[in-house]
Amino acid sequence: MSRELWLLRHAKAKQNDGIEDFDRALKKRGKQAAQNLGVWLQQQDLTPDFVVSSPAKRAISTAVRVLEAMGAPDELTITEDKRVYAEGFERFKTVLAECPVDAKRVLLVGHNPELDDLLIHLVGVANLPEGDKLLSTAALARLTMPDDWTQLSAESAQLLSITTAKFLE
């Protein structure tokens, strides 16, 4: 397994308060958490080859802040895909199957419960830390993946780490 999938749950967002869920913006705390994660990724010398995100405002804002803070190259753009917004984790597998074949590190920015569900599917519940919520806001899970993005069967990945916003404070 030479590929990595990075699952990033969007950072902390403002409550609905009359705003459509899709249009919710990041809170100040969420902006800082995304910034911290980007700095940490840079310190670890980790840069994705391909980024795909939910088009929801809070997910895109998280992706942009992380990439800016890590000093990502200008040619690394964010691919917005509506299938990453509230369509279930099985749709994520379709999105990942369409990733460039040469992408070794893919960052997927999305929402729960779909990200947790995908993580459980790919790694297996027995191989995950215990707890109610695997990916809190601004948490990043790193997984080693099969060499073929189209081969994402149950328990086909291994969990490398889960890094939380709280860890980076």
C-alpha positions in Angstrom: 0.0 0.0 0.0 1.7 3.1 -1.2 -1.2 5.6 -1.3 -2.6 7.7 1.5 -6.1 9.0 2.0 -6.5 11.9 4.3 -10.1 12.4 5.7 -10.6 15.9 7.1 -13.8 16.9 8.8 -14.5 20.6 8.3 -13.6 22.9 11.1 -16.1 24.2 13.7 -18.9 26.2 12.0 -21.5 28.6 13.1 -24.9 27.3 14.1 -27.8 27.4 11.6 -29.5 30.6 13.0 -31.6 31.0 9.9 -28.8 30.2 7.5 -29.0 27.2 5.2 -26.8 24.4 6.4 -24.8 24.5 3.1 -23.9 28.2 3.7 -22.7 28.0 7.3 -19.4 29.8 7.8 -16.5 28.8 10.1 -16.4 30.2 13.6 -13.2 32.0 14.7 -12.2 28.8 16.6 -12.7 26.8 13.4 -10.6 29.2 11.3 -7.8 28.9 13.9 -8.0 25.1 14.0 -7.7 24.9 10.2 -4.7 27.2 10.3 -3.1 25.1 13.0 -3.7 21.9 11.0 -2.1 23.4 7.9 1.0 24.5 9.9 1.3 21.1 11.4 1.1 19.4 8.0 3.9 21.7 6.8 6.0 20.8 9.8 5.5 17.1 9.1 6.4 17.7 5.5 3.1 16.4 4.3 1.4 17.8 1.2 -1.5 16.2 -0.7 -1.3 15.6 -4.4 -5.0 16.0 -5.0 -7.7 17.7 -2.9 -11.4 17.1 -3.2 -14.0 18.9 -1.0 -17.6 19.2 -0.3 -18.8 22.5 -1.9 -20.4 23.5 1.4 -19.0 26.9 2.6 -17.5 25.5 5.8 -15.7 22.6 4.0 -14.2 24.8 1.3 -13.1 27.4 3.9 -11.4 24.7 5.9 -9.6 23.3 2.8 -8.5 26.8 1.7 -7.2 27.7 5.2 -5.3 24.4 5.5 -3.7 24.7 2.1 -2.7 28.3 2.6 -1.2 27.6 6.1 0.8 24.7 4.8 2.2 26.8 1.9 0.8 24.4 -0.7 2.0 25.0 -4.3 -0.3 27.2 -6.4 -1.0 24.3 -8.8 -2.6 22.3 -6.0 -6.3 23.3 -6.5 -9.4 22.2 -4.7 -11.9 20.1 -6.6 -15.4 20.7 -5.4 -17.7 17.7 -5.6 -21.3 17.9 -4.6 -21.3 14.1 -3.9 -19.2 14.8 -0.8 -22.1 16.7 0.7 -24.8 14.6 2.5 -25.0 11.8 0.0 -23.6 9.0 2.1 -20.2 7.4 2.3 -20.8 5.0 -0.6 -20.7 8.1 -2.9 -17.3 9.0 -1.4 -16.0 5.7 -2.8 -17.2 6.8 -6.3 -15.5 10.1 -5.9 -12.2 8.5 -4.8 -12.4 6.0 -7.7 -12.2 9.0 -10.0 -9.0 10.5 -8.4 -6.1 10.8 -10.7 -4.2 7.5 -11.0 -0.9 9.3 -10.1 -2.3 10.8 -6.9 -0.4 9.3 -4.0 -1.9 11.5 -1.2 -5.5 12.5 -1.5 -7.2 14.9 0.9 -10.9 14.5 1.2 -12.7 17.4 3.1 -16.2 16.6 4.2 -18.8 16.1 6.9 -19.9 13.6 9.5 -21.5 11.1 9.7 -20.3 10.2 6.2 -16.5 10.6 7.0 -16.8 8.4 10.1 -18.8 5.9 8.1 -16.1 5.8 5.4 -13.4 5.5 8.0 -15.1 2.6 9.7 -15.7 0.9 6.3 -12.2 1.2 5.1 -10.4 0.4 8.3 -12.8 -1.8 10.3 -14.3 -0.9 13.6 -12.0 -3.3 15.5 -9.0 -1.3 14.1 -10.2 2.1 15.3 -9.8 3.9 18.7 -12.9 3.7 20.9 -15.2 6.6 21.3 -18.5 8.1 20.2 -17.1 10.3 17.5 -14.0 9.4 15.5 -13.5 12.7 13.7 -14.3 15.8 15.7 -14.3 19.1 13.8 -11.0 19.8 12.1 -9.7 16.3 12.8 -7.6 14.6 10.2 -7.4 10.8 9.7 -4.5 9.4 7.6 -4.9 6.0 6.0 -2.7 3.8 3.9 -4.7 2.7 0.9 -4.6 0.0 -1.8 -2.6 1.0 -5.0 -5.9 1.3 -7.0 -8.4 4.0 -5.9 -11.2 1.9 -7.4 -10.5 -1.0 -4.9 -11.9 0.4 -1.7 -13.5 -2.7 -0.2 -14.2 -3.1 3.5 -11.1 -3.2 5.7 -8.8 -2.5 2.7 -7.0 0.4 4.5 -4.9 0.8 7.6 -5.2 3.7 10.0 -1.9 5.7 10.4 -3.2 8.4 12.7 -6.0 10.7 13.7 -4.9 14.2 14.5 -7.4 16.4 16.3 -7.7 20.2 16.6 -7.4 19.8 20.4 -4.0 18.0 19.9 -2.7 21.0 17.9 -3.7 23.8 20.3 
